[in-house]
C-alpha cells in the first residue's frame, strides 16, 4: 500500500556509515567508503543532504531541508533526486538505515 511505504520512510532514519573518508572540493563532496573501496561524488544538492544529515536524519526532514536550501529547484525534482541519491548512498554503504 502506498501509505505504508510513506509511513515506513518517515519512521526510518538514515545515518552516515563509519569508515568513510570525506573531502569537499570546489563545492562538491568526494566520499570514499574505506571498507568497500567505493567512491561517490556529490554535487551541490548532495552536499546539502550530507551536511543536513548532521542535524536531521529522517528522509522527510532531509527533503524539507534540501527544498529550503535550493528553492530554485522544483520540489518534485528535489524529491526524485534526493530519494534516488539516498538509495544510492544506502546501496554503496555510505549511509545506514535505522528504525527510529
C-alpha positions in Angstrom: 0.0 0.0 0.0 1.2 3.5 -0.8 0.6 4.9 2.6 2.6 2.1 4.3 5.7 3.0 2.3 5.3 6.7 3.2 4.9 5.8 6.9 8.0 3.5 6.7 10.2 6.2 5.1 9.0 8.8 7.7 9.9 6.5 10.5 13.2 5.4 9.1 16.3 7.4 9.8 19.4 7.4 7.8 22.8 7.9 9.3 26.3 8.2 7.9 28.2 5.0 7.9 31.5 4.6 9.7 34.8 4.1 7.9 34.3 7.0 5.4 36.9 9.4 4.1 35.1 12.7 3.1 36.6 15.6 1.3 35.0 18.7 0.0 36.4 20.1 -3.2 35.1 23.2 -5.1 31.5 22.8 -3.9 31.4 19.0 -4.4 31.9 16.2 -1.9 34.0 13.1 -2.5 33.3 10.2 -0.2 35.4 7.1 0.0 34.0 4.0 1.8 37.2 2.7 3.2 35.8 -0.8 3.8 34.3 -1.4 0.3 36.7 1.0 -1.6 33.7 2.6 -3.3 33.8 6.3 -4.1 31.0 8.6 -4.8 31.0 12.3 -5.8 28.1 14.5 -4.7 27.1 17.8 -6.3 25.7 20.8 -4.5 22.4 19.2 -3.7 24.1 16.1 -2.4 26.5 18.2 -0.4 23.5 19.9 1.2 21.9 16.5 2.0 25.2 15.2 3.5 25.6 18.3 5.7 22.0 18.2 6.7 22.3 14.6 8.0 24.3 16.0 10.9 21.2 17.8 12.0 18.2 15.8 10.7 18.1 12.2 9.8 14.7 11.2 8.6 14.0 11.2 4.9 11.2 13.7 5.1 13.2 16.1 7.2 16.1 15.8 4.8 13.7 16.5 1.8 12.5 19.6 3.6 15.9 21.0 4.3 17.0 20.5 0.7 13.9 22.2 -0.6 14.7 25.2 1.7 18.3 25.2 0.6 17.6 25.0 -3.1 14.3 27.0 -3.6 15.1 27.5 -7.3 14.7 23.7 -7.9 11.2 22.3 -8.4 10.0 20.4 -5.3 9.2 17.3 -7.4 12.7 17.3 -8.9 14.2 17.6 -5.4 12.2 14.7 -4.1 13.0 12.4 -7.0 16.7 13.3 -7.0 17.2 13.1 -3.2 15.2 9.8 -3.0 17.5 8.3 -5.7 20.6 9.7 -4.0 19.6 8.3 -0.6 19.0 4.9 -2.2 22.4 5.0 -4.0 24.2 6.0 -0.8 22.5 3.2 1.1 23.4 0.6 -1.6 27.0 1.9 -1.6 27.3 1.6 2.1 27.7 5.3 2.7 24.5 5.5 4.7 22.7 3.1 7.0 19.0 2.9 7.8 17.9 2.7 11.4 14.4 2.5 12.7 13.5 5.4 14.9 
